[in-house]
Amino acid sequence: NCRELIFAKCGNIPNMLSPIPHLMWLKNNEKSIYDKTFKYTEASGYIGLKFTGNFTLDYSMASALDYGMDTGSLKFDEGLIKAMGLAISKFPGLQANTESIGNISAKASEETGLAQGTPVFIAGLDIFAATIAAGATSAGQGFYSTGSAGNMIVISNKRISSPSVTNAISITDSSLSYIFGSQGSLGYSFDWFV
């Protein structure tokens, strides 16, 4: 059972937002697609790839969504990924949100009009960017938002592991954590009353 191993290394348990069970399902049920897949990434990583040619995933996304990242070492844990039956070669490079993933390539410059050589950064989860926009940037501060989902985030200078909340690395300072809980259909539930 990988769930306990994921929790021990990542500080989180797989949930509805986690791609790991989906990747495992793909390998076990659509092996030809899995075998043809070069790398996994999230939307921000894909956009970064198109701009720079580099496959990357940021610390905040990897730590929040249980990609097999050991949050202590800030690296993918090869033993954990192997235990999940997945290939480490299919995982993208990890990158701090505060570091450039590369520069705008000549091709991307031609296609977009952006200046070649411009540094590119990837941002991480939208709710983390909203937390910063709301002014919560230091340990002890928090943020609550309601939309399609409800999210409560508290910033901590400690890594707190609990199966009841998600622990993610801050997008501005990898020594800080976002401790958050989500109710994935809060906003949608209003349809029941209308």
N, C-alpha and C positions, 0 to 999 in steps of 0.2 A: 504494500500500500504506500504510494508516494505522498499521500496527503500529509502525513506526519513529517516526512523528510522535507517536503516543501516548506512546511510551517517552521521547522527548525532552522533551515538555511535562510529563508526569505522573510520570515516573520509574519507571513500571511497564509491564509488557506485559499485554494482555488474557489472562485465564485463565478457568478454569471458573467462578469466582465472579463474573466481570465481566459486568454486564448489557449493555454496549455491543454485543457481537456479537448478543445477543438482540434489542436494539432495532433494529439494522441489518437483521436477518432479518425482523422484524415489518414494517418499512417496505418491504422488497423482496418479501415474500411474502404479507402480509396488509395491504396498503396502506389499505384502508378502515378497519381497526381502528386503524392508526397515525394516520390522518388525524383520527379521532374522539377520539383520546387528547388530553386537555388538558395534563397534566403527568406526568412520571415522578418517582417517589420510592421510597424504601425503606420498610420497615415502620415504623421510628421516625418517619419523615417523615409517613407516613399517620396515625399516631396523633396526632402534633403537629397535623396539619391538622384532625382531628376535634375536638381540644380548642380550637384557636385560630382556625381558618379560614385559616391561612397554610401555603402549600406550601414546605417547606424540606428541605434535606439538609445534614447536618453535615459539617464539614471532614474528620473521620477516615474517615467512610464514603465520601465523594466521592474522597478521595485514595487509599484502599485499593482501590476497585473501578473505577478508571479511567473515571470519568464525564466525562472531558474537562476536568478541573480542572487548571489550571496551578498546581502546588504552590509556585511562586515568588511569584506574585501573589495566591494564594488566591482566584482567580476562575475561572469557566468560560472557556475559550479559544474564542472564537467561530470563529476560523479552523479550529481542530482539529475542532470539532463540525460545521462546514460540510463539511470534508474527509471526515468520516465519513458525510455525506449525511443528517445529522439536523438538526432545527430547534432553534435555541437557545431559542425561545419555549416549547418543551415541557420545558425543564429548570427545576427548582425553584430558589428562592433558596438561596444558601450561607450557613451560619451556624456560627460558632464554638460548640463545645460548652459553653463557659463563659458564653455569652450567651443570654438568654431569647429564644425564638422568638415570643413573644407571651403573652397571658394567657388563662385559661379564659374562654370566651365564655358568654353568658347561656344559650344552648342547651345547651352542654356541661355547664354547672352544673346545669341542670334534669335532664338525662339521667343524670348521674353522682353528683350530690350534692356535688361538689367546689365550693369557694367561688369564685364569679365573681371574676375579676381576679387569681387566683393565677398567678404566673409559671410558664411551662412551658419545660423544657429537654429537648433530645433527646440521647441518650447515645452513639450510635455503635455500632460492632461489639461484640458480646458478649465476644469474646476480649480487647478492650482494657479493658473494665470489669473483667474477671477479673484482668487484669494489675495494675490499681490495687488491687483487693481483696487480691491476694497481697502487696502492699507495694512493688511495683516502680513507682516514680514519677520517678526521676531518671536522667540520662544515665549509662550504664555498668551499670545494673541490668537484669535480665532475668526471664523467666518461661517455664516450659514446662508445657503441659497436654496430656493425652491423654484423648480421649473418642471420639466418632465420627471426629474428625480429630485429628491430632497437630499442635501449634503451638509453635514456639519463637520468642520475641520478645525483642529486645534494644532498649533505649531509647538513642537517640543524640542528640547536639546537632548532628548533621550530617545533611543529606539524602544518602542513599546510594542510587544507582541501579544496579541489577543485574538482568538478566533472570532471575536465579536466586532472588531474594527479592522480597517486597513491601515497599514503603516507604509508610508512612501517617503522617499528622499526628496527634500526641498529642491525646487528648480533654481533657487538663488544661492544656496549654501548647503553643500552635501553633508555638513555636520548637523543639520536640522532635519527633523522629520515632520511630515504632515500625518497626523493621526485623524482618520476620518471614518465616518459611517455614512452609508448611503441607503436610501429607500428608493429603489429603482423605478417605481411607478407612481410616486406620490402625486405628481401633477396629472397624470393620466386618470387617477382615481376620481377626479372631479366629474368625469364623464358619467359616472354612475348616478350622480345627483342631478344632472342637467336633463 
